[in-house]
Amino acid sequence: MQVGMVAEIQPEPRRHTDVAVGVLLRSDGALLFTTRPPGKAYAGYWEFPGGKIEAGETVEQALRRELIEELGVTIGPAQVWKVTEHDYPHALVRLHWCKVRDWTGDFEMREGQAMSWQSWPPTVRPVLPGALPVLEWLAQERGVPFDPEILLNQ
């Protein structure tokens, strides 16, 4: 470096937080949405339930643990359906989406969140932005139009 030059400090690249997410589907096609708990980023926004994948866990193990902790239900088999990424101001997340059709237990909102079974199209507002790609794919599967702007508005 030459005298008088200032080294430019490069910020550390943001690391992904891997998250297991459950798209719980009832036999009538309704989807389970829950709100983000009080005290967390985006509190009150509607999302699909799930949480961080801890070291050494598979996506299915993490999703099973999170849904027991958050909702009090034990899921059946869960395989990754889609993987998306979303860059929130508070975290860069890699979302591992699993369709879940089987579970046991009674739903208990253990983190003070609300829950809602939604037929298509969902009417809960606002929806967490990271869920929009999955909602678009679900709309495509159903052969119906999709307008993401409606879901983001409160």
TORNUGU-90747 format. One record per residue: residue in one letter; x, y, z of N, C-alpha, C in turn. Coordinates in nm, 2 decimals, always signed. Example, Ala and Ser with C-alpha at 12.3 -4.5 7.8 and 13.67 -1.06 7.14 Angstrom:
REM residues 2
+--------+--------+---------+--------+---------+----------+--------+--------+---------+--------+
| residu | n_east | n_north |   n_up | ca_east | ca_north |  ca_up | c_east | c_north |   c_up |
+--------+--------+---------+--------+---------+----------+--------+--------+---------+--------+
|      A |  +1.32 |   -0.57 |  +0.78 |   +1.23 |    -0.45 |  +0.78 |  +1.32 |   -0.33 |  +0.78 |
|      S |  +1.28 |   -0.22 |  +0.71 |   +1.37 |    -0.11 |  +0.71 |  +1.29 |   +0.00 |  +0.79 |
+--------+--------+---------+--------+---------+----------+--------+--------+---------+--------+
REM end
This chain:
REM residues 154
+--------+--------+---------+--------+---------+----------+--------+--------+---------+--------+
| residu | n_east | n_north |   n_up | ca_east | ca_north |  ca_up | c_east | c_north |   c_up |
+--------+--------+---------+--------+---------+----------+--------+--------+---------+--------+
|      M |  +0.09 |   -0.12 |  +0.00 |   +0.00 |    +0.00 |  +0.00 |  +0.09 |   +0.12 |  +0.00 |
|      Q |  +0.05 |   +0.22 |  -0.08 |   +0.13 |    +0.34 |  -0.08 |  +0.10 |   +0.43 |  +0.04 |
|      V |  +0.20 |   +0.51 |  +0.07 |   +0.18 |    +0.61 |  +0.18 |  +0.07 |   +0.70 |  +0.15 |
|      G |  -0.02 |   +0.72 |  +0.25 |   -0.13 |    +0.81 |  +0.23 |  -0.26 |   +0.75 |  +0.18 |
|      M |  -0.25 |   +0.62 |  +0.14 |   -0.37 |    +0.55 |  +0.10 |  -0.44 |   +0.48 |  +0.22 |
|      V |  -0.57 |   +0.48 |  +0.21 |   -0.64 |    +0.42 |  +0.32 |  -0.70 |   +0.29 |  +0.27 |
|      A |  -0.68 |   +0.18 |  +0.34 |   -0.73 |    +0.05 |  +0.30 |  -0.89 |   +0.06 |  +0.32 |
|      E |  -0.95 |   +0.01 |  +0.22 |   -1.10 |    +0.00 |  +0.23 |  -1.14 |   -0.13 |  +0.30 |
|      I |  -1.22 |   -0.12 |  +0.40 |   -1.26 |    -0.24 |  +0.47 |  -1.38 |   -0.30 |  +0.41 |
|      Q |  -1.37 |   -0.42 |  +0.37 |   -1.48 |    -0.49 |  +0.31 |  -1.57 |   -0.56 |  +0.42 |
|      P |  -1.70 |   -0.54 |  +0.41 |   -1.78 |    -0.61 |  +0.51 |  -1.78 |   -0.76 |  +0.49 |
|      E |  -1.79 |   -0.83 |  +0.60 |   -1.80 |    -0.98 |  +0.59 |  -1.93 |   -1.01 |  +0.51 |
|      P |  -1.92 |   -1.11 |  +0.42 |   -2.04 |    -1.15 |  +0.35 |  -2.14 |   -1.21 |  +0.45 |
|      R |  -2.27 |   -1.19 |  +0.43 |   -2.37 |    -1.24 |  +0.52 |  -2.38 |   -1.39 |  +0.50 |
|      R |  -2.39 |   -1.46 |  +0.61 |   -2.41 |    -1.60 |  +0.60 |  -2.56 |   -1.63 |  +0.61 |
|      H |  -2.59 |   -1.74 |  +0.54 |   -2.73 |    -1.79 |  +0.54 |  -2.77 |   -1.85 |  +0.67 |
|      T |  -2.89 |   -1.83 |  +0.71 |   -2.95 |    -1.90 |  +0.82 |  -3.04 |   -2.00 |  +0.75 |
|      D |  -3.02 |   -2.13 |  +0.77 |   -3.10 |    -2.23 |  +0.72 |  -3.22 |   -2.26 |  +0.80 |
|      V |  -3.34 |   -2.26 |  +0.74 |   -3.47 |    -2.27 |  +0.81 |  -3.55 |   -2.38 |  +0.75 |
|      A |  -3.61 |   -2.46 |  +0.83 |   -3.71 |    -2.56 |  +0.79 |  -3.85 |   -2.51 |  +0.80 |
|      V |  -3.93 |   -2.52 |  +0.70 |   -4.06 |    -2.46 |  +0.70 |  -4.16 |   -2.56 |  +0.66 |
|      G |  -4.27 |   -2.57 |  +0.73 |   -4.38 |    -2.67 |  +0.70 |  -4.50 |   -2.60 |  +0.64 |
|      V |  -4.54 |   -2.65 |  +0.52 |   -4.66 |    -2.61 |  +0.46 |  -4.76 |   -2.72 |  +0.50 |
|      L |  -4.83 |   -2.70 |  +0.61 |   -4.93 |    -2.80 |  +0.66 |  -5.05 |   -2.79 |  +0.57 |
|      L |  -5.09 |   -2.90 |  +0.51 |   -5.21 |    -2.91 |  +0.43 |  -5.31 |   -3.00 |  +0.48 |
|      R |  -5.43 |   -2.95 |  +0.51 |   -5.54 |    -3.04 |  +0.55 |  -5.60 |   -3.11 |  +0.42 |
|      S |  -5.68 |   -3.21 |  +0.45 |   -5.73 |    -3.29 |  +0.34 |  -5.82 |   -3.21 |  +0.25 |
|      D |  -5.88 |   -3.10 |  +0.30 |   -5.96 |    -3.01 |  +0.22 |  -5.88 |   -2.91 |  +0.14 |
|      G |  -5.75 |   -2.91 |  +0.15 |   -5.66 |    -2.82 |  +0.08 |  -5.63 |   -2.69 |  +0.16 |
|      A |  -5.68 |   -2.67 |  +0.28 |   -5.65 |    -2.55 |  +0.36 |  -5.51 |   -2.56 |  +0.40 |
|      L |  -5.45 |   -2.44 |  +0.41 |   -5.31 |    -2.42 |  +0.46 |  -5.31 |   -2.36 |  +0.60 |
|      L |  -5.21 |   -2.41 |  +0.68 |   -5.20 |    -2.35 |  +0.81 |  -5.10 |   -2.23 |  +0.81 |
|      F |  -5.15 |   -2.12 |  +0.86 |   -5.06 |    -2.00 |  +0.88 |  -5.06 |   -1.97 |  +1.03 |
|      T |  -4.94 |   -1.92 |  +1.07 |   -4.93 |    -1.87 |  +1.21 |  -4.87 |   -1.74 |  +1.20 |
|      T |  -4.88 |   -1.66 |  +1.31 |   -4.82 |    -1.53 |  +1.32 |  -4.69 |   -1.54 |  +1.38 |
|      R |  -4.60 |   -1.44 |  +1.34 |   -4.47 |    -1.43 |  +1.41 |  -4.49 |   -1.39 |  +1.55 |
|      P |  -4.43 |   -1.46 |  +1.65 |   -4.45 |    -1.42 |  +1.79 |  -4.41 |   -1.28 |  +1.83 |
|      P |  -4.47 |   -1.23 |  +1.93 |   -4.42 |    -1.10 |  +1.98 |  -4.27 |   -1.11 |  +2.02 |
|      G |  -4.21 |   -1.00 |  +1.99 |   -4.06 |    -0.99 |  +2.03 |  -3.97 |   -1.03 |  +1.92 |
|      K |  -4.02 |   -1.10 |  +1.81 |   -3.94 |    -1.14 |  +1.70 |  -3.95 |   -1.04 |  +1.58 |
|      A |  -3.85 |   -1.05 |  +1.50 |   -3.86 |    -0.96 |  +1.38 |  -3.99 |   -1.00 |  +1.30 |
|      Y |  -4.05 |   -0.89 |  +1.25 |   -4.18 |    -0.91 |  +1.17 |  -4.29 |   -0.97 |  +1.26 |
|      A |  -4.29 |   -0.93 |  +1.39 |   -4.40 |    -0.98 |  +1.48 |  -4.53 |   -0.95 |  +1.42 |
|      G |  -4.62 |   -1.04 |  +1.43 |   -4.76 |    -1.02 |  +1.38 |  -4.78 |   -1.06 |  +1.23 |
|      Y |  -4.67 |   -1.07 |  +1.16 |   -4.69 |    -1.11 |  +1.02 |  -4.73 |   -1.26 |  +1.01 |
|      W |  -4.80 |   -1.30 |  +0.91 |   -4.84 |    -1.44 |  +0.89 |  -4.73 |   -1.51 |  +0.82 |
|      E |  -4.71 |   -1.64 |  +0.86 |   -4.61 |    -1.72 |  +0.79 |  -4.65 |   -1.86 |  +0.80 |
|      F |  -4.57 |   -1.95 |  +0.74 |   -4.58 |    -2.09 |  +0.76 |  -4.49 |   -2.13 |  +0.87 |
|      P |  -4.53 |   -2.22 |  +0.96 |   -4.45 |    -2.25 |  +1.08 |  -4.32 |   -2.32 |  +1.05 |
|      G |  -4.22 |   -2.30 |  +1.13 |   -4.09 |    -2.37 |  +1.12 |  -3.99 |   -2.29 |  +1.20 |
|      G |  -3.86 |   -2.32 |  +1.17 |   -3.76 |    -2.25 |  +1.25 |  -3.62 |   -2.30 |  +1.20 |
|      K |  -3.52 |   -2.24 |  +1.27 |   -3.38 |    -2.27 |  +1.23 |  -3.34 |   -2.41 |  +1.24 |
|      I |  -3.26 |   -2.45 |  +1.15 |   -3.20 |    -2.59 |  +1.15 |  -3.07 |   -2.58 |  +1.23 |
|      E |  -3.07 |   -2.66 |  +1.34 |   -2.95 |    -2.66 |  +1.43 |  -2.84 |   -2.75 |  +1.37 |
|      A |  -2.72 |   -2.73 |  +1.41 |   -2.61 |    -2.81 |  +1.37 |  -2.64 |   -2.96 |  +1.39 |
|      G |  -2.61 |   -3.04 |  +1.28 |   -2.63 |    -3.18 |  +1.29 |  -2.77 |   -3.23 |  +1.26 |
|      E |  -2.87 |   -3.14 |  +1.24 |   -3.00 |    -3.17 |  +1.21 |  -3.03 |   -3.18 |  +1.06 |
|      T |  -3.12 |   -3.27 |  +1.02 |   -3.17 |    -3.27 |  +0.89 |  -3.28 |   -3.17 |  +0.89 |
|      V |  -3.33 |   -3.14 |  +0.77 |   -3.45 |    -3.05 |  +0.76 |  -3.57 |   -3.11 |  +0.83 |
|      E |  -3.59 |   -3.24 |  +0.80 |   -3.70 |    -3.31 |  +0.86 |  -3.69 |   -3.31 |  +1.02 |
|      Q |  -3.58 |   -3.34 |  +1.07 |   -3.56 |    -3.33 |  +1.22 |  -3.58 |   -3.19 |  +1.27 |
|      A |  -3.53 |   -3.09 |  +1.21 |   -3.55 |    -2.96 |  +1.25 |  -3.70 |   -2.92 |  +1.25 |
|      L |  -3.77 |   -2.95 |  +1.14 |   -3.91 |    -2.92 |  +1.13 |  -3.99 |   -2.99 |  +1.24 |
|      R |  -3.96 |   -3.12 |  +1.26 |   -4.03 |    -3.19 |  +1.36 |  -4.01 |   -3.13 |  +1.50 |
|      R |  -3.89 |   -3.09 |  +1.53 |   -3.86 |    -3.03 |  +1.66 |  -3.93 |   -2.89 |  +1.67 |
|      E |  -3.92 |   -2.81 |  +1.57 |   -3.98 |    -2.68 |  +1.58 |  -4.13 |   -2.69 |  +1.59 |
|      L |  -4.20 |   -2.78 |  +1.52 |   -4.34 |    -2.78 |  +1.53 |  -4.39 |   -2.84 |  +1.66 |
|      I |  -4.31 |   -2.92 |  +1.73 |   -4.34 |    -2.97 |  +1.86 |  -4.33 |   -2.85 |  +1.96 |
|      E |  -4.22 |   -2.78 |  +1.94 |   -4.19 |    -2.66 |  +2.03 |  -4.29 |   -2.55 |  +2.02 |
|      E |  -4.33 |   -2.52 |  +1.89 |   -4.41 |    -2.40 |  +1.86 |  -4.56 |   -2.43 |  +1.87 |
|      L |  -4.60 |   -2.55 |  +1.82 |   -4.74 |    -2.58 |  +1.79 |  -4.79 |   -2.70 |  +1.87 |
|      G |  -4.70 |   -2.78 |  +1.93 |   -4.75 |    -2.90 |  +2.01 |  -4.79 |   -3.01 |  +1.92 |
|      V |  -4.76 |   -3.02 |  +1.79 |   -4.79 |    -3.13 |  +1.71 |  -4.67 |   -3.20 |  +1.66 |
|      T |  -4.69 |   -3.33 |  +1.63 |   -4.58 |    -3.41 |  +1.58 |  -4.61 |   -3.45 |  +1.44 |
|      I |  -4.52 |   -3.41 |  +1.35 |   -4.55 |    -3.43 |  +1.20 |  -4.51 |   -3.57 |  +1.16 |
|      G |  -4.57 |   -3.62 |  +1.05 |   -4.53 |    -3.74 |  +0.99 |  -4.42 |   -3.71 |  +0.90 |
|      P |  -4.40 |   -3.79 |  +0.79 |   -4.28 |    -3.77 |  +0.70 |  -4.29 |   -3.63 |  +0.64 |
|      A |  -4.17 |   -3.58 |  +0.62 |   -4.16 |    -3.45 |  +0.55 |  -4.03 |   -3.45 |  +0.47 |
|      Q |  -4.05 |   -3.42 |  +0.34 |   -3.94 |    -3.41 |  +0.25 |  -3.94 |   -3.27 |  +0.19 |
|      V |  -3.82 |   -3.22 |  +0.16 |   -3.80 |    -3.09 |  +0.10 |  -3.87 |   -3.09 |  -0.03 |
|      W |  -3.95 |   -2.99 |  -0.05 |   -4.03 |    -2.97 |  -0.18 |  -3.96 |   -2.86 |  -0.26 |
|      K |  -3.93 |   -2.75 |  -0.20 |   -3.87 |    -2.63 |  -0.27 |  -3.77 |   -2.57 |  -0.17 |
|      V |  -3.67 |   -2.50 |  -0.23 |   -3.57 |    -2.42 |  -0.15 |  -3.57 |   -2.28 |  -0.21 |
|      T |  -3.59 |   -2.18 |  -0.12 |   -3.58 |    -2.04 |  -0.16 |  -3.48 |   -1.97 |  -0.07 |
|      E |  -3.45 |   -1.85 |  -0.11 |   -3.37 |    -1.76 |  -0.03 |  -3.44 |   -1.63 |  -0.02 |
|      H |  -3.43 |   -1.56 |  +0.10 |   -3.48 |    -1.43 |  +0.11 |  -3.39 |   -1.35 |  +0.20 |
|      D |  -3.36 |   -1.23 |  +0.15 |   -3.27 |    -1.14 |  +0.22 |  -3.36 |   -1.03 |  +0.30 |
|      Y |  -3.38 |   -1.06 |  +0.43 |   -3.44 |    -0.97 |  +0.52 |  -3.34 |   -0.88 |  +0.58 |
|      P |  -3.38 |   -0.76 |  +0.63 |   -3.28 |    -0.67 |  +0.69 |  -3.21 |   -0.74 |  +0.81 |
|      H |  -3.28 |   -0.83 |  +0.88 |   -3.22 |    -0.89 |  +1.00 |  -3.15 |   -1.02 |  +0.98 |
|      A |  -3.17 |   -1.08 |  +0.86 |   -3.12 |    -1.21 |  +0.83 |  -3.13 |   -1.25 |  +0.69 |
|      L |  -3.03 |   -1.32 |  +0.64 |   -3.03 |    -1.38 |  +0.50 |  -3.07 |   -1.53 |  +0.53 |
|      V |  -3.19 |   -1.57 |  +0.48 |   -3.24 |    -1.70 |  +0.51 |  -3.24 |   -1.79 |  +0.39 |
|      R |  -3.22 |   -1.91 |  +0.41 |   -3.24 |    -2.02 |  +0.31 |  -3.35 |   -2.10 |  +0.36 |
|      L |  -3.46 |   -2.10 |  +0.29 |   -3.59 |    -2.17 |  +0.34 |  -3.60 |   -2.30 |  +0.27 |
|      H |  -3.61 |   -2.40 |  +0.35 |   -3.63 |    -2.54 |  +0.30 |  -3.78 |   -2.58 |  +0.33 |
|      W |  -3.86 |   -2.57 |  +0.22 |   -4.01 |    -2.59 |  +0.23 |  -4.04 |   -2.73 |  +0.22 |
|      C |  -4.13 |   -2.78 |  +0.31 |   -4.18 |    -2.92 |  +0.31 |  -4.33 |   -2.92 |  +0.32 |
|      K |  -4.39 |   -2.99 |  +0.23 |   -4.53 |    -3.01 |  +0.24 |  -4.56 |   -3.12 |  +0.35 |
|      V |  -4.65 |   -3.09 |  +0.44 |   -4.68 |    -3.18 |  +0.55 |  -4.83 |   -3.21 |  +0.54 |
|      R |  -4.86 |   -3.34 |  +0.53 |   -5.00 |    -3.38 |  +0.53 |  -5.05 |   -3.46 |  +0.65 |
|      D |  -4.95 |   -3.50 |  +0.73 |   -4.99 |    -3.59 |  +0.84 |  -4.92 |   -3.53 |  +0.97 |
|      W |  -5.00 |   -3.53 |  +1.08 |   -4.95 |    -3.49 |  +1.21 |  -5.04 |   -3.54 |  +1.31 |
|      T |  -4.99 |   -3.55 |  +1.43 |   -5.07 |    -3.59 |  +1.55 |  -5.06 |   -3.49 |  +1.66 |
|      G |  -5.16 |   -3.48 |  +1.74 |   -5.16 |    -3.39 |  +1.86 |  -5.26 |   -3.27 |  +1.83 |
|      D |  -5.28 |   -3.20 |  +1.94 |   -5.37 |    -3.08 |  +1.93 |  -5.29 |   -2.96 |  +1.92 |
|      F |  -5.33 |   -2.87 |  +1.83 |   -5.25 |    -2.75 |  +1.81 |  -5.26 |   -2.66 |  +1.93 |
|      E |  -5.14 |   -2.62 |  +1.98 |   -5.13 |    -2.53 |  +2.10 |  -5.03 |   -2.42 |  +2.05 |
|      M |  -5.07 |   -2.29 |  +2.06 |   -4.98 |    -2.18 |  +2.02 |  -4.89 |   -2.15 |  +2.14 |
|      R |  -4.78 |   -2.22 |  +2.14 |   -4.69 |    -2.22 |  +2.26 |  -4.60 |   -2.09 |  +2.27 |
|      E |  -4.60 |   -2.01 |  +2.16 |   -4.52 |    -1.89 |  +2.17 |  -4.60 |   -1.76 |  +2.16 |
|      G |  -4.73 |   -1.77 |  +2.19 |   -4.82 |    -1.65 |  +2.19 |  -4.86 |   -1.61 |  +2.05 |
|      Q |  -4.84 |   -1.70 |  +1.95 |   -4.88 |    -1.66 |  +1.82 |  -5.03 |   -1.70 |  +1.79 |
|      A |  -5.08 |   -1.65 |  +1.68 |   -5.22 |    -1.69 |  +1.64 |  -5.20 |   -1.79 |  +1.52 |
|      M |  -5.31 |   -1.87 |  +1.50 |   -5.31 |    -1.96 |  +1.38 |  -5.44 |   -1.95 |  +1.30 |
|      S |  -5.43 |   -1.98 |  +1.18 |   -5.55 |    -1.97 |  +1.09 |  -5.53 |   -2.07 |  +0.98 |
|      W |  -5.64 |   -2.16 |  +0.96 |   -5.64 |    -2.24 |  +0.84 |  -5.70 |   -2.16 |  +0.73 |
|      Q |  -5.64 |   -2.16 |  +0.62 |   -5.68 |    -2.07 |  +0.51 |  -5.71 |   -2.15 |  +0.38 |
|      S |  -5.83 |   -2.14 |  +0.33 |   -5.86 |    -2.19 |  +0.20 |  -5.80 |   -2.10 |  +0.09 |
|      W |  -5.80 |   -2.13 |  -0.03 |   -5.74 |    -2.05 |  -0.14 |  -5.84 |   -1.95 |  -0.19 |
|      P |  -5.81 |   -1.82 |  -0.20 |   -5.68 |    -1.76 |  -0.17 |  -5.67 |   -1.72 |  -0.02 |
|      P |  -5.56 |   -1.72 |  +0.03 |   -5.54 |    -1.68 |  +0.18 |  -5.59 |   -1.54 |  +0.20 |
|      T |  -5.65 |   -1.52 |  +0.31 |   -5.70 |    -1.38 |  +0.34 |  -5.63 |   -1.31 |  +0.46 |
|      V |  -5.53 |   -1.38 |  +0.52 |   -5.46 |    -1.32 |  +0.63 |  -5.36 |   -1.22 |  +0.57 |
|      R |  -5.34 |   -1.11 |  +0.65 |   -5.25 |    -1.00 |  +0.61 |  -5.18 |   -0.95 |  +0.72 |
|      P |  -5.06 |   -0.90 |  +0.71 |   -4.97 |    -0.92 |  +0.59 |  -4.90 |   -1.05 |  +0.61 |
|      V |  -4.86 |   -1.11 |  +0.49 |   -4.78 |    -1.23 |  +0.49 |  -4.63 |   -1.20 |  +0.48 |
|      L |  -4.55 |   -1.28 |  +0.55 |   -4.41 |    -1.26 |  +0.55 |  -4.36 |   -1.27 |  +0.40 |
|      P |  -4.28 |   -1.17 |  +0.36 |   -4.23 |    -1.17 |  +0.22 |  -4.17 |   -1.30 |  +0.17 |
|      G |  -4.09 |   -1.36 |  +0.26 |   -4.02 |    -1.48 |  +0.21 |  -4.12 |   -1.60 |  +0.17 |
|      A |  -4.24 |   -1.59 |  +0.21 |   -4.34 |    -1.69 |  +0.18 |  -4.40 |   -1.67 |  +0.04 |
|      L |  -4.38 |   -1.56 |  -0.02 |   -4.45 |    -1.53 |  -0.15 |  -4.41 |   -1.63 |  -0.26 |
|      P |  -4.29 |   -1.67 |  -0.28 |   -4.26 |    -1.76 |  -0.39 |  -4.34 |   -1.89 |  -0.37 |
|      V |  -4.35 |   -1.94 |  -0.25 |   -4.42 |    -2.07 |  -0.23 |  -4.57 |   -2.05 |  -0.25 |
|      L |  -4.62 |   -1.93 |  -0.21 |   -4.77 |    -1.91 |  -0.24 |  -4.79 |   -1.90 |  -0.39 |
|      E |  -4.70 |   -1.85 |  -0.46 |   -4.71 |    -1.84 |  -0.61 |  -4.71 |   -1.98 |  -0.67 |
|      W |  -4.62 |   -2.07 |  -0.62 |   -4.62 |    -2.21 |  -0.67 |  -4.75 |   -2.28 |  -0.63 |
|      L |  -4.80 |   -2.26 |  -0.51 |   -4.93 |    -2.32 |  -0.47 |  -5.04 |   -2.27 |  -0.56 |
|      A |  -5.04 |   -2.15 |  -0.60 |   -5.14 |    -2.09 |  -0.69 |  -5.13 |   -2.16 |  -0.82 |
|      Q |  -5.01 |   -2.18 |  -0.87 |   -4.99 |    -2.24 |  -1.00 |  -5.04 |   -2.39 |  -1.00 |
|      E |  -5.01 |   -2.46 |  -0.89 |   -5.06 |    -2.59 |  -0.87 |  -5.21 |   -2.60 |  -0.88 |
|      R |  -5.28 |   -2.50 |  -0.83 |   -5.43 |    -2.49 |  -0.82 |  -5.48 |   -2.43 |  -0.95 |
|      G |  -5.39 |   -2.38 |  -1.04 |   -5.44 |    -2.32 |  -1.16 |  -5.51 |   -2.19 |  -1.14 |
|      V |  -5.47 |   -2.11 |  -1.04 |   -5.54 |    -1.98 |  -1.01 |  -5.44 |   -1.87 |  -1.02 |
|      P |  -5.49 |   -1.74 |  -1.04 |   -5.40 |    -1.63 |  -1.05 |  -5.35 |   -1.60 |  -0.91 |
|      F |  -5.23 |   -1.52 |  -0.91 |   -5.17 |    -1.49 |  -0.79 |  -5.12 |   -1.34 |  -0.79 |
|      D |  -5.16 |   -1.27 |  -0.69 |   -5.12 |    -1.13 |  -0.68 |  -5.04 |   -1.11 |  -0.55 |
|      P |  -4.91 |   -1.11 |  -0.55 |   -4.83 |    -1.10 |  -0.43 |  -4.86 |   -0.97 |  -0.35 |
|      E |  -4.88 |   -0.86 |  -0.42 |   -4.90 |    -0.73 |  -0.36 |  -5.02 |   -0.73 |  -0.26 |
|      I |  -5.12 |   -0.80 |  -0.29 |   -5.24 |    -0.81 |  -0.20 |  -5.20 |   -0.87 |  -0.06 |
|      L |  -5.11 |   -0.97 |  -0.06 |   -5.07 |    -1.04 |  +0.06 |  -4.98 |   -0.96 |  +0.14 |
|      L |  -4.91 |   -0.86 |  +0.09 |   -4.81 |    -0.78 |  +0.16 |  -4.88 |   -0.67 |  +0.24 |
|      N |  -5.00 |   -0.63 |  +0.19 |   -5.07 |    -0.52 |  +0.25 |  -5.14 |   -0.55 |  +0.38 |
|      Q |  -5.14 |   -0.46 |  +0.47 |   -5.20 |    -0.49 |  +0.60 |  -5.35 |   -0.46 |  +0.60 |
+--------+--------+---------+--------+---------+----------+--------+--------+---------+--------+
REM end
